[in-house]
């Protein structure tokens, strides 16, 4: 099988990662890429590390001449842009994997509250499937439109999912999440706060209490636990290029004192290739998942306070974006979902 693929918005970090991963995918053929900023330029001029892809020349977004030749299009476009483009792609009978936030939230009002703009294609929200394979695998297989998860939500949801399915083993009202991300998670557009001199030797919080990924995390965790919950979410910016470390603090309910938390996590993720529950005493680190589609989880019980800490690391550009998108593509086309994604992390 050869899957013919297009990428819209190929000149961002996520687009470049998609090209890197799909070039090594045995069943994928890249048919076209787009970039408004770099229309007419080849990918190796934009990203010299893609020197093997001088054949890919960026088209303007409005050029739809290659769409009939495609089977799936990845939209790596900014928020509020995808919602205008995706309906047109679906009219070509394509499968679409959208990497923006435009189709992740089910309620248009929630989207408007957090993204400060009205949703122009709300009729597609009910059809969009949230693309977290470890939770929604069967729905993904039969979908036309995949809403690829955000990077923070991927790290947090996978860290907490085993506790949501455990029959009420934690206090769902006391979840505190402290996340740190490399700066590539903020995109490639120039900004003063992302200058080297502003970042190096520094570490700071941002958007605490109102980060846009908060409702996405809450939506999926509420699905899993069967009740509406709220999460205290505090993101931070690390002075490094990529990687996310999420530290999730939860309070077990009375009666759960005898549970073996390590065993609970290992049992929950048994058979999940990309999720690795680390051995007791080994804690996740961002440089142990770099450039890979793997998730590392660690579970620590604080017997003194009675709280449980779950730590999660991912590469924000791979499992947090492009790698997970390719994992979803594999499911859409009936391939082994590991296809093209089994590369080991880069270290150091």
Protein Blocks (a to p, Z undefined) as FASTA:
>chain_A
ZZddddehilbmklmmmmmmmmmpmkbccfbdcdfklgoiafklmmmmlmmlmmpccddf
klmklmmmpmbdcdfbdehklmmmmmmmmmnopacddfbfklmpmblklmmmmnopacfb
lmlmmmpccfbfklmmmmmmmpmbdcdddfklmmmmmmmmmmmmnoopacfklcccdddd
dfklnojbdcfklgfklmgopacdehehiafklmmmmmmmmmmnopacddddddddddbf
bdcdddddddddehilmpcfklmmmmmmgoiaklccddehiacdfklmgoiabdcddddd
dfknopacddddddfklmmmmmmmmmmmmmmnopafkgoplcccddZZ
